[in-house]
Every structure is written in structure tokens, then in C-alpha cells.
Amino acid sequence: MQYTNLIWRDGQPFSEMFDDIYYSSNEGEDISGEREFNHVFFKNNGLPERWQTSNDFVIAELGFGSGLNCLLTIRAWLQHLAETQQTSCLHYIAIEKYPLSPETIVTLISRYPELKPLCDELVENYPPAVETSHSRHLFDGKVVIHYKCMDVFTALRDEQLKVDAWYLDGFTPARNADMWSQALFLKLAQNSNQGARCSTYTAAGFVRRNLMAAGFDVTKVTGYGKKREMLVAEYKGAEQKTFNYKDKPWFSLSEVSAAKRKHATVIGAGIAGLCVAYALIRRGWHVTIIDRHDEVAKEASSNPVADYPLSSI
């Protein structure tokens, strides 16, 4: 995988692959990319009002692109935490098969100088162009971005992500049909919490029908800019899912009850043990590591190549 090249056409960031823009250009003194986000994704997903009655919140964006929607969401989330004194965490799942380079993101976000501090931290922790999942803890743990650099169907196929809000922001359905298929929307249902909402700038008939077939209640509302209408949808719950694992429980992820005492014991202080311990600590657990040696990485993990990443754990 390589970072995707960006071109400019008529002053707008443009994708040659999909013959479409990443976001609208400036209109007057205001920047329409931000106004489009506020109307299409923020307002029509019931945000920030839904944050008032939630703890951690999960947002998934199909088509991360320039990162503008993500940064605008983070700005609102941090403001929400400052106003409410909550200690919740925003989990932002960023799915992108053709990621832009960090340098390109800096260039695009430079149009929004008030977002620079947020962009700086995002870019400093931006993942390499490797086709896998990458998690990044930002802003003192208040935000976790889960990058999924891969095809969107692959990213959702075997997951149960419990998403609260979906930003459906792929390129236009006419040029990127896979992003809007019924098969994909079934995966959205599989990964949705009860009451999950999604919104998208398009009002295409086949997109509406595919969402409905996947179990979403779909409504047309006023669109943004030149688009007369757009779609908003809500997922009502597991009973509407068209798949059922009850007869094959080995295909379903087990439900794990919340631990009253977050204390884990890890056997082995090699790469695997330390990575597990680190992940648990990041999630607020107390960890005891047991190893027969008095130092870490003393057996197979002690070779120079394997030992390199341990210095940062």
C-alpha cells in the first residue's frame, strides 16, 4: 500500500481515481467544508446532544479522506468534555483504502488555522501506509483513533464494533458503488449499537433501498448546498438483523462482563506479554507480569530486531 496522490482542480482537492472532490471549496468568507460537515454529519447524527447521555462514544467514518470530519469532531468532543467535566473517551474508527499522506493532510487542513493544534497531534501519530489496523491514543486518552487502512468491507466483515454514529462519506455512489452496496450496509448493521444513526450527503434511491434492506429506518432531509436532499438513518436493534448466529455460536464473539477489579496477570515478559500488558494499562488496568527472568525479553525476544520495539513500551 502507498499513500494516495492528491491533485487540485479549480481550487478544490480532487481524486483522479474517483473523479470526485474530497470536500467543497471556499464559499465567501466561510469555509464550506466545515459547514457541510456540521449539516450532513454532525447535526444529522444528533451530535453533540447524544453525548450528554453517553459514556464512551463510537463514531465510524467510511472514507477518512483529508481527516477534516475527524478533526472537527475531535474539536467538538474536547469542548464537550471541558464543559461537562466528563472523563469519557471518543473512539473514532477511520476506514480508508486509499489514505492520504500526512504531508497532504497538513496542506489540506492549513485552510483551517484553528484546527492546527489538533492536526499537529493527529499527524504526529499518523500511521504508515500499511494495510492493517492502527490504533492511536490522542489528547491524553480522551480520543482513540482506530485507523483501518483497507477495503471497507474487509474492515467491517468480522467485527462487532458497536458504533453509535456513522459518517457515510465515500466518493459519489455513481463512481464508487462498493461503498454503498447492500452487502456493506448489512455489515453496518452488524457493527451498530441499538439506536445507531448514520447520515450521508447523498439521497440516491439505491442507497436508501440498501440501507432499508439492512434494517435501517431511512428518512430524507434537507441537503447541503446544491443537494436538495440527503439521507439520515437509524438502526433499531439486533432483532432487525438479517443474520443469526444462534444456531452456530462458534461464529459469534462471546460477551465479556465488565470486571469489577481491573487487575490482570500476564505470564511472560517477552514481546507478546509486554504488548498485552501495555494494552491493558492503556485501558486503565493494573497488571502484574510474571517471568522466570528478572529482566524483560531474555529469551526469544532478546534478539536485536525483536528487542527494538520493546524500548518504547
N, C-alpha and C positions, 0 to 999 in steps of 0.2 A: 504494500500500500504506500502511496505517496500523497503528500498534500496536494490539494487541487489548485490549479492556477485560476486566478480571477482576472477578468478584463473589465474595462469601463466602457459603457456605451451611453452617449448623451448624458454624461454626468452621473450615471447610475451603475452600481455594482452588478455585473451580469455574468451568468453562467452560459458558456457556449454549449456545454453538453446538453442542457435542457432548454436552451433558447429562452431564458426567462431571467427576470431580475431577482436579486436577493431581497431587496426592500425598496420602497418608493423613494424618489429623490426629494430634495427640499421643496417645500411649498411656502413661499413668503418667508417670514421670519421664523416660523416654527418648523420643526423637522418632522416630516410626516411619518417617518419610520416609527418614531415614538408614539405619535398619535394613533397610528394604525395598531400598534401593539396594545395600547390602552383600550381601544374599542373592541378589537377582534378577540384578543386572548385574555386580557385581564378582567375587564368588565363582564364579559360574557361567560367567564368561568366563575363568576360570583366572588371575585377577589377585590380587596383584601377581607371582605366581610366574613368569609368562611374560615379565615384564620382565627377569628375571635373564639370560636368554639372547638378548636382542634389543638392537639399537641403537635407532634411532628407532622409534617405535611409533605406529600409526594407529588411532584409535577413531572410529567414526561413530555418532551418535545420531539416530534418527528420532523427532523430537518433542522439541526442546530445552526447551520449556516454561519453567519457572522458573529453569533453569540449575543446579538442585541437583545432579543427577548429574554435570554437568561440574565443578562446584566440588569435590565430594567426590573425584572422580578426580584433579583437579589437586593437591589436598592430599596424596593418597597418592603421586602421581608425584614431587612435590618432596621428600617424605620419603624415597622410594626413591633419588633422586639424592644426597641428603645422606648416606645410609647407605653407598652403593656408590661414591661419588665418580665416577660415570659422567658423561659430557658429552652424553648423548643428548637428543633432543627428542621431546616428545609432540605429535603432530598430532591435534587434536580437531575433527572435522567435525560441525558443529551444523546440522541441517536443520530448518527451522521455517517453515511457510507463514503462521502467524499469530503473529508474535513479540510478546512482552510488552514493555512499555516498561521502560527502565532503572529508573524510579522504582518500578514494580511489583515488579521483581526485588529491589530493595533491601528492600522491605517483606516479601516472602516469605522472603528469606534472613535477615532480622533474627531469625527464630526460632532461628537457628544462630549465636550470637555468635562462636564460634570460627572461623567462616568469613568474618568481616567483612573482614580484610585482603585475602583473596583476592577477595571480592566487590567491594571498592573498586576494585581494579585492573581487574577484568573490566568493571565499569560505566563506569569512566573511558575505556575503549577500546571501548565497546559501539557497534555500527554503527547508522546511521539506518534507518528503516523504508523501505528501498528494495529492490525486488525484483531482487536480483542476488547475487553472491558477494562477501564481505568477509573479508579475512584480517587477523588481529591478532596481533602478536608480543608475548607477555607474559612476565613474570618472567625478564628478562634473556635472552630467547631460549630458555628451557627449555620453553616451551609456545607453540604456534601454534594459535589457534582459527580455523577456516575456517567462517565463517557462510554458510549458503546459505538466504537468505530467499526461499523459493519452494516450489512443489509438489515433493513428494519424488521423483516420477517424473522430473520435469524436472531436478532436481538431480543425478540419477544416470544419466540417459539416455545422454549422450555422454561419460561419464567412464571412466577406469580408475584408480581411487583406491588400489587395493592396501590395503584395510582389513584390519586384524588382528583387530578385535573390534567387534561391532555391538551397540548398545543399542537394542532394538526397543521403544520406549516411547511409541507413539502412543496416542491415546484408544481405548477399548474397541472391538474389532472389530465389534460389533453396531451401532455408531454411526459408524464411520469405516472402512468396508470398503476404501477405496482404499489405505490404509496397509498392508493385509495381503494384497494380491492376488498371484496367481502371477506376473503380469507384472512387478510390483515386485520380487518375490523373485528373478526372473531377473536384474534389474539389480543386486541384491545380489551374486549370483554373479559377474557381470561385473566388479564392483568389489572382489572379495575376493582376498586373498592365499591361497596354499595353506595349509590349516590354520586359516583364519579361523574364529572362533567367533561365535556370536550367541546371545542369550538374551532372553527376554520373559516377562512376568508371566502371559500367557495360555496356556491349554492347549487352545484351541478346535480342533476337529477339522479345519476347513478351513484354518486357519493351518498346522497340522502337515503336511497334504497338500500345500499350496502350497510350503512350504519343501522338502519331499522332491522335488517335481516340478522344482524349480530346481537340484537336485543337492546338497542338504544331507542329512547324516545327522542324524536328529532323535531326541531322547530326552526322555521325560517324567521330571521330577524333582520333589521335594517343593516345593510353592509357598510363598508367604509369607503369613502371617496367615490370613485366611479362605479363601484359594485353596489347594485341596488339592494341585493340580499346576500345573506351569509347563513351558515348553519350552526346551531347550538344543539347539543345532545346531552342526555343524562342516562346513566346506566342504573337500572332499578335494583339489581341484585342478582345473586347467584342462581335464583330459580329460573332466570331467563336464559341462562347459558345453554347453548345447543350441544355441549359435550358433557359427558357424565363419567366420572372415574369410579363410581361406587362399586361397579362390578369388577374393576381392575385396580384395587387400591395401591398396588405397587407402582403405578404410574403417577400417583399424586404425592405432592410434598406433604410430609407429616406436619401436624400442628404442634408447635412447641409452646408450652405455657410459660409465662413470664417468671423468671427466677426471683424469689424473694431476696436471696443473698447472692449478689453478683460476685461470686468467688469461684474461680476455676483453677484446676491444677493441670499443668501441661507436662507430659513426660518427654524429656529430650530437649536439649538446648542447641540443636542444630538449626539449619535454615528453616525447616518446616515448623519446628517448635517455637522458634522466636517469632516467625511471621504470624502464627496463630496467637501467641501471647500479645504481640503488638496490636493486632486487630481487635482483640478483646479489650485491651487497655484503652484504645481509642473510643470504645463504646461504653466506657465507664466501669469496666470490671476490674476487680483485684485478682491478680494472677500469681500463682506460685509455680515456679519451674523446677522440676526435679531432674537431675542428671548425675551420673556417677562420677563425672569430672568436676573439678572446682572452677572451670572456666568454660565459656561457650565455644561451640564449634571446634571440638577437639578430635572428632573422628572424620567421617567422610566429608563433612562441611569445612574441614580445615584447609583444603587445597586453595591456592591463591585466588582462582577465579571465583569459586563459591564463597570465599570469605569476604570478597569485596563489598557486597551489599549489606553485610551484617554490621559494618561500621556505622551505618546510618540508622540502625534500629535501636 
